[in-house]
């Protein structure tokens, strides 16, 4: 009996400590740094196996795919690519795909093939890298695309996946008191449609990621983390070397709903792309997670 009372007392003290110091009791965010493989778009087609090995060696634990074409991730089938990732201790919780054929014709064959591949490699999120919008129709063009998101999200759910959309900057075009991005967030089913916020493009468009987190809490389970060059904002740079305040953004990870994040360098990671992604990974591990 005494041992049971001691256990209950100790458990109560531990619970109290967890309430007082939550950072010790719960992991705040996913600390597995991810990489959008588009960062290495010039290197991957030449040596997919060697590049994936280098991604793991640079400190990454997750990747986001792109480039699934004619049934292959470069020269590998989905099963072969999954085996390559596993051999290097990597997971691919998300992949970038397209839905333009569906938007134009209503056909789902391409979507279903892509979703099957996404599931095979262990994906959780079927992420649309960018969707066509008929800008000539103004706000109605964005409403039509938002409706398409809802439909594709239903297909993703039936395939055991979650739907997500990755933004650029054109979604922030203003229409009176709203934007295309606001339309996407307000016109889609929040239980089905998720968003992968590209932090660079949000900032580049003149918007504040923190304001969007507050306006739409929990809608952004994934981020693209890429920095803005201080001298040339149209360029990226390694994380921590640019002008984006990532510390304040990562501090609000819970509010945004973030579960995964992916480093991406689009325009100036040369001449040493592998060294550059390692620099970004090291900075994130030392300063942000």
C-alpha positions in Angstrom: 0.0 0.0 0.0 2.8 2.4 0.8 4.5 1.8 -2.5 1.2 2.5 -4.3 0.7 5.8 -2.3 4.3 6.7 -3.1 3.7 6.1 -6.8 0.5 8.2 -6.9 2.3 11.0 -5.0 5.2 10.9 -7.4 2.9 10.8 -10.4 1.0 13.8 -9.1 4.3 15.8 -8.7 5.3 14.9 -12.2 2.0 16.0 -13.6 2.3 19.3 -11.7 5.8 19.8 -13.1 4.6 19.2 -16.6 2.0 21.9 -16.2 4.5 24.3 -14.8 7.2 23.6 -17.3 5.5 22.3 -20.5 8.6 22.5 -22.6 10.1 19.7 -20.6 7.0 17.5 -20.8 6.2 17.8 -24.5 8.2 18.1 -27.7 7.1 21.5 -29.0 7.5 20.8 -32.7 8.8 18.1 -35.0 12.6 18.4 -34.8 13.2 16.3 -38.0 14.5 18.8 -40.5 13.1 18.2 -44.0 14.3 19.1 -47.5 12.3 19.8 -50.6 14.2 17.9 -53.1 13.6 20.5 -55.8 16.5 22.3 -54.1 18.7 19.7 -55.8 16.9 19.6 -59.1 20.1 19.8 -61.2 21.9 17.1 -59.2 19.2 14.5 -58.6 18.6 13.3 -62.2 22.3 12.7 -62.6 22.8 10.5 -59.5 19.6 10.0 -57.5 21.1 7.4 -55.2 24.3 9.4 -54.4 22.4 12.6 -53.9 19.9 11.0 -51.5 22.8 9.6 -49.5 24.3 13.1 -49.3 21.0 14.6 -48.1 21.0 12.2 -45.2 24.6 12.9 -44.5 23.8 16.6 -44.4 21.6 16.0 -41.4 18.1 15.7 -42.9 15.6 13.2 -41.7 12.7 14.0 -44.0 12.3 14.9 -47.6 9.5 16.3 -49.8 9.4 14.8 -53.3 8.7 16.3 -56.7 9.2 15.1 -60.2 7.1 11.9 -60.3 6.8 11.3 -64.0 5.7 8.4 -66.1 5.6 6.1 -63.1 9.1 7.0 -61.8 10.9 9.1 -59.3 13.7 9.8 -61.7 14.9 6.4 -62.8 13.3 4.5 -59.8 9.9 3.1 -59.3 7.9 4.2 -56.2 8.9 1.0 -54.4 12.5 1.4 -55.3 12.6 5.0 -54.3 10.9 4.1 -50.9 13.7 1.5 -50.3 16.3 4.1 -51.1 14.9 6.6 -48.6 14.6 3.9 -46.0 18.2 2.7 -46.5 19.3 6.3 -45.7 17.0 6.8 -42.7 14.7 9.2 -44.6 11.0 9.5 -44.7 8.9 11.4 -47.3 5.7 12.7 -45.5 4.8 14.9 -48.4 5.3 15.1 -52.1 4.6 17.8 -54.8 2.2 16.9 -57.5 -0.2 18.6 -60.0 -3.9 18.8 -60.6 -4.2 20.8 -63.8 -5.5 18.0 -65.9 -8.3 17.5 -63.4 -9.1 21.2 -63.3 -9.3 21.4 -67.1 -11.1 18.1 -67.9 -12.4 16.6 -64.7 -10.4 13.4 -65.4 -8.8 11.7 -62.3 -6.5 9.1 -63.9 -3.3 11.2 -63.3 -4.4 12.1 -59.8 -5.0 8.5 -58.8 -1.7 7.4 -60.2 0.1 10.1 -58.3 -1.8 9.4 -55.1 -0.9 5.7 -55.4 2.8 6.6 -55.7 2.6 9.0 -52.8 1.1 6.3 -50.6 3.7 3.7 -51.7 6.6 5.9 -50.6 5.0 6.5 -47.2 3.4 9.9 -47.9 0.9 11.5 -45.5 0.2 14.6 -47.6 -0.6 14.8 -51.3 0.6 18.4 -51.9 -0.3 20.5 -54.9 2.7 22.5 -55.9 0.7 25.2 -57.6 -2.7 25.3 -59.3 -3.8 27.1 -62.4 -6.3 29.9 -61.8 -8.2 31.7 -64.5 -7.1 35.2 -63.5 -9.4 36.8 -66.1 -12.4 35.8 -63.9 -11.0 37.6 -60.9 -12.1 36.3 -57.5 -14.4 33.8 -59.2 -11.3 32.1 -60.7 -10.0 31.5 -57.2 -13.4 30.2 -56.0 -13.4 27.7 -58.9 -10.0 26.5 -57.9 -10.9 26.3 -54.2 -13.9 24.1 -55.2 -11.5 21.9 -57.2 -9.3 21.6 -54.0 -12.3 20.2 -52.1 -12.9 17.6 -54.8 -9.3 16.5 -55.0 -9.1 16.4 -51.2 -12.0 13.9 -51.2 -10.0 11.7 -53.6 -6.9 12.0 -51.4 -8.9 11.0 -48.4 -10.2 7.9 -50.2 -6.5 7.0 -50.9 -5.6 7.4 -47.2 -3.9 10.7 -47.8 -4.3 14.3 -46.7 -4.5 17.1 -49.3 -2.4 20.2 -49.0 -1.7 23.3 -51.2 1.6 25.1 -51.6 1.4 28.8 -52.3 3.6 31.2 -54.3 2.9 35.0 -54.3 0.2 35.4 -56.9 -2.4 34.0 -54.5 -2.0 37.3 -52.5 -3.4 39.4 -55.3 -6.0 41.7 -53.7 -9.6 41.9 -54.7 -11.2 44.7 -52.7 -11.1 43.4 -49.1 -9.8 39.9 -49.8 -7.1 37.9 -51.6 -7.0 34.7 -53.6 -5.3 33.0 -50.6 -8.1 34.1 -48.3 -10.6 32.6 -50.7 -8.7 29.3 -50.7 -8.8 29.3 -46.9 -12.4 30.4 -46.5 -13.9 28.4 -49.3 -12.4 25.0 -48.6 -13.3 22.4 -46.1 -10.9 22.8 -43.2 -11.3 19.2 -42.3 -10.0 18.1 -45.8 -7.9 20.9 -47.2 -4.5 21.8 -45.6 -2.0 24.4 -46.6 1.8 24.2 -46.9 2.9 27.8 -46.3 5.9 28.9 -48.3 7.2 31.4 -45.8 9.4 33.1 -48.4 6.6 33.8 -50.8 4.3 35.1 -48.0 7.0 37.6 -46.9 8.0 38.4 -50.5 4.3 39.3 -51.3 4.3 41.8 -48.4 2.3 39.6 -46.0 2.9 38.4 -42.4 3.0 34.7 -41.7 2.1 35.3 -38.0 -1.0 37.3 -39.0 -2.1 34.4 -41.2 -1.5 31.9 -38.3 -3.7 34.0 -36.1 -6.4 34.4 -38.7 -6.5 30.7 -39.7 -5.1 28.8 -36.7 -4.2 25.2 -37.4 -4.5 25.3 -41.2 -0.8 25.1 -41.9 0.6 21.7 -41.0 3.6 22.2 -43.3 6.0 25.0 -44.1 8.6 25.7 -46.7 11.5 27.3 -45.0 13.6 29.4 -47.3 15.3 32.7 -46.6 15.3 36.0 -48.5 18.6 37.5 -49.6 19.1 40.8 -47.9 20.5 42.6 -50.9 18.4 40.9 -53.6 15.0 39.8 -52.3 14.3 37.9 -55.5 17.1 35.5 -54.4 17.1 32.9 -51.7 19.9 32.3 -49.4 20.9 29.8 -46.7 18.6 29.8 -43.6 19.8 32.3 -41.1 21.7 34.4 -43.6 18.8 36.4 -45.0 16.1 38.8 -43.8 13.3 36.6 -42.6 12.8 36.4 -38.9 12.4 32.6 -38.5 12.7 32.6 -34.7 9.5 34.5 -34.3 7.8 32.3 -36.9 9.0 29.0 -35.3 7.8 30.3 -31.9 4.2 30.2 -33.3 4.5 26.7 -34.8 1.8 25.3 -32.6 -0.7 28.1 -33.5 -0.1 27.4 -37.2 -0.6 23.6 -36.7 2.9 22.9 -38.2 3.9 19.2 -38.2 6.5 19.1 -40.9 8.8 21.7 -42.5 11.1 21.6 -45.5 14.1 23.7 -46.4 14.1 24.9 -50.0 16.7 26.8 -52.0 15.4 27.9 -55.3 17.8 30.3 -56.9 21.3 30.8 -55.4 22.5 27.7 -53.6 25.4 27.3 -56.1 28.3 26.7 -56.4 28.1 24.1 -53.5 24.5 22.8 -53.3 25.2 20.1 -50.8 27.3 22.4 -48.6 24.5 25.0 -48.8 21.8 22.6 -47.6 24.0 21.5 -44.7 24.5 25.1 -43.7 20.7 25.6 -43.5 20.2 22.4 -41.7 22.9 23.2 -39.1 21.4 26.6 -38.5 17.9 25.3 -37.9 19.1 22.6 -35.5 21.2 25.1 -33.5 18.7 28.0 -33.4 15.1 27.0 -34.3 14.2 23.6 -33.0 
